Amino acid sequence: MFCLAKRKSNFILSIPGPLQGTSCNSFSSSVVAHKHVSIHRGKRKKGKGKNADPNSAPGPLPKTPGAFKPLPSSQLTNPLFEDKSDIIFREFPPLERSAMGQVAQFPDTKWSPMINFGLPRNILVDFRLMAKPCSVVREDTVTLAREMDRAAEESSAKHRSVLTGSAGCGKSYLMLQTVTHCAKSGWVVLYIPRAQNFVNSTTSYFYDPRTQTYFQPIAAFQNLQRLLNANFDTLTSLRLQKSVELDKRNPLPEGISFAEVIEIGLKDATLAPNILSIVLEELGKQEQYPVLFAVDDFQALYCDKTIYRDAEFSHIRPWHMSMPRLIMDYASGKKTFARGAFLGALSCQNTQFPLELELREGLQLPHDRPTSPYVRRHPALVEYAHGLKSIPISEKLSQAEATAIFEMWMAEKVFHSKPTDTLFLSKYSESCGNARDFVRGGLLAGLTL
Amino acid sequence: MNHLLRFRPSVFTACRRSFATQQNFVPPKSLEAIDPSSSHELAKPVTPTFYTGRSSYYESMGALERAVQHSRQMLTTLNIFPLPPFALEALPPLIPVWKSKEKLNSALDTKLSATRYRRMLALLNELNHFRRIAKSAGHDDVGSVIQDILDFFERDDKEEHLKRGRKKPVKFDEYGRSYTLGRRKESSARVWMIASHNPPNDAQRNSPPPTSQILINNVPLNKYFPLPGDRERILAPFKVTGTVGAYNVFTLVRGGGSTGQSGAIAHGIATGLAGHAPDLESILRRAKLTRRDPRMVERKKTNRAKARKGYGWVKR
């Protein structure tokens, strides 16, 4: 039996250096590296009946590699696994109007955010089914890319937006496309695919009396490492303009590169939260490169109480934890980048962290339940949600977009019968244009064809 | 004091005699010349059946029996009665639609017993048989005379009664929307369907194909039915006939659970589709989509744990 320990951290570590092979299924192995997994060992097989020898030691334990560990490509002899040369994907194109309705493959180069930062869970599951990780360029993608191009010249205080829309309309995919576009355009990108991991008590934490917040060293360490891997060349070229004070350490000298600053944080995890905030602050001051701070599962940070407990066993507020605090500072405009933007995306997947009233009102979204002025809104959350702009994603896929997605999955050979126009139209009608219902609930879950 | 008031002295009452009656008595014979209706001669009954106590019943029966007799005579004269067996078999079928006992009671203004009603029906059926023979032989005049007699005894809603059990055609309103009902288990669905596309013309040749919008209780299909099986069941009539995307659907569904509601909607859609495109009805019938699924939850029986499940056998 394979199971993940609930209280252990199950974040995705990036693997620095060249990727392990480029065959179709090796993608999964290079991206996913689950750590701290407890494996229930299977029953030891003893001989039964006549062959049973009660005095003999039990046989060797069967290895349980896990549910999704892929076979090496040399062992995949079945014709089903043959090289899908009829799949023609475009590399990740420049996001212009001409690219609309086309299938764009996410790059797996060393600067790719997908490789370095990991993926939200739903996208990861989809990519495990695909030969190559790709998505379709929608009209909203092009619109958001233009918005980011405008934000490249302006302060992030003016460009703090959150992707909103109903469940399954494509917010996480759109964020991933935007992050990839920005990384390709030379931005410095910090992408957090699963922000709920900062509030669900899965990483270590300790109280820092200087800042009066709870530091999350491992989380900060991980994000520092990812930031460095994703933007190595850029961070090596940028240098500190002034020396920066460090708590209980020698100050950081002027002139060292940002990469070296990050290395200091990577050597000592307790320093990582400080180093991360310093690096982001310095990135905010420089004007050579625009900076994108992208956070998926954004509403989890605006919960009333995190799952973390303090010494009195009361819940710690999210703005008292270092990582959520850092994100919320940039989201609310208290800290800014001279050039760049902040982008958040809501997620409806985890019901443990639903969209709270303060963020809902900050984004001016319609209420889902009766409310009144007498319902308590926490002033801290109201302040942190102030000034956020909502970018609504279109609820329905257009026919051209749906057709492109259908052809993409057709090329992946996921249909057990010959795909027809009737299948496409019926699934499109059943899902009413909703992207997740069309793919997961329709094409991949259909019982009749 | 009161007795004094009673005997008021008056000039007019002084010479009057007091009687038990108020009016002055006039002998009837002297009034006969002036007012003939005041004569007290016994009135003759209109018909002899007055003395039976069930006048209208016996009148009707008499009239019917005379009609039967005359019709038989007429048909015998015309040599079309009695008919040989092969001719009798060739006659068109009789579908009598007589008034019910209650209706006949009110029509004849009498109370019929079951036996009397049955006897009346026997005569009516015989007359109907003669009418059929006359009409089939081409003697419309004889047939119409008998029909006039029978019209009184037939139901008022004869046409609708004969249409019972037959499928009514699907009705369309001024916008071309069909309205049909679908049922499954405890659910019932009211389904309105309208074609989703305009007739193709040259300007629309390159436009994308039309798509269906399906709203259930004003909620889109994907929000109302999260299970893919339910969604597929609703679109099954369109898939089978190849009309996916051709019609927009609005339904109001009530009762039952998700399977029942989706089945009821599918039934309503199939019926509506058969109304919009009658050519497709045979395809839908073969796919068993126009049939109202008669399966309902079976009741629990005594001495059983559920409808079929029995209790476990216990040795002691």
Interface residues (C-beta under 8 A of the other chain):
Chain A: Q399 A400 D421 T422 L425 S426 Y428 S429 E430 S431 C432 N434 D437 G441 G442 A445 G446 L447 T448
Chain B: P208 P209 T211 S212 Q213 I214 P220 L221 N222 K223 P226 P228 G229 R231 E232 I234 L235 A236 F238 K239 G242 V244 G245
